[in-house]
Amino acid sequence: MAGVKVYTTESCPYCRMVQAFLRKYGIDYEVVDVGKDREAAREMIRISGQRGVPVTVVGDEVIVGFDAKRLREVFGTAAIDRVYDTVIVGAGPAGLTAAVYSARKLLKTVVVSEDIGGQAAWSWMVENYMGFTAITGEELVRKFEEQVREFDVSLELDSVQSIARESDLFLVRTASGNVFKCRTVILAPGKEPMTLDLPGETRLMGRGISICATCDAPLFRGMPVAVVGGGNTAAQTAVEMAKIASSVAMIVRSDLRCDEVYATRAKELGVQIYLHHEVTALHGHDALTGITIHDRETGKETVLNVAGLFLAIGLMPRTGFLGDLVALNEMGEILIDVNTHTNVPGIFAAGDATCVRAKQIIVAAGEGAKAAIEAHDHILEQGLSGNNNFGG
């Protein structure tokens, strides 16, 4: 298909996913880096109204973000009708590690995920993963993905909508209408960013409001921006934005929770930190023009004229699609035992969407490996697989 153009930035994981999708289906496309080409950025904004990437243009069709359903409608084909030994839901550190271990056990495996890398891909820098003194989240995720692609694992970029039991199989249904049949399921959906739940937020998402600073930061070069949140992610974002934005404000609902090194660096770079403040209003119709912040101690309200607002206020488990399939705790996390078993035989879970307390990349990867081993053992114990050539 001729004339496909993908507007990207260098560090955008969702942009890589669009490109991976197009390559999978043999679609020729042109990449335009709007983080480096200011004129191209203006062109993208004019075409799509978006100040966020990726944006894919096919003739008169404009696809915003990594929209798996629409991409498959325009470019894709239906999934092959086969029975897998395991379907892994999610392609963060837990899901990708589970994929490698499943493949090494010679399980017929498919990974279904609407993104690759999960939260890890959004990290400016990872400094506590064994083997690397410091590595960006994007680089670490790319290494995970490259290792997975060395094995016979199908990686489907799609969004799981529901999972149901049918006889001795599970049916995993996706947003694009595909149904994957499998003998076991490994749940590793991770978490998704929380939003402010303010009027106009949905309209302005991608038009000044961003939940992926590593994706969209270059589009706000030389502009005033604000970051909402007080943890490490928020502080790292403020530090990185201070290097390219004209000014950076950090809106913190209570006190800073980030490591002292990030707080010190942010102050050194001139980030204005508003402690005990919250965003109460968003301004602008077609694009963000400012925010109102409320001092929770004095009641004073202040309007900040900003073009960008980066949200780093926390995460929630991405488990809504599960319904009552498996047991969840009061926070919506999947309840598992020490061996990654859920309360449903044949369904295992790993990563940040589970009740495991330590939410770290290295912990998620280890839990993913455990889940794959348990899925393999379950298949052997139940005599479920038609594949008798299991490896070690």
Buried (B, 14 or more C-beta within 10 A) or exposed (E): EEEBBBBBBEBBBBBBBBBBBBEBEEBEBEEBBBBEBEEBBEBBBEEBBBBBBBBBBBEEEBBBBBBBBBBBEBBBEEBEEEEBBBBBBBBBBBBBBBBBBBBBBBBBBBBBBBBBBBBBBBBBEBEEBEEEEEBBBBBBBBBBBEBBEEBEBBBBBBBBBEBEBEEEBBBBBBBBEBEBBBBBBBBBBBBBBBBBEBEBBEBBBBBBBBBBBBBBBBBBBEBBBBBBBBBBBBBBBBBBBBEBBEBBBBBBBEEBEBEEEBBEBBBEBEBBBBBBBBBEBBBBEEBBBBBBBBBEEEEEEEEBEBBBBBBBBEBBBBBEBBEEBBEBEEEBBBBBEEEBBBEBEBBBBBBBBBBBEEBBBBBBBBBBBBBBBBBBEBBEEEEBBEEEEBEE
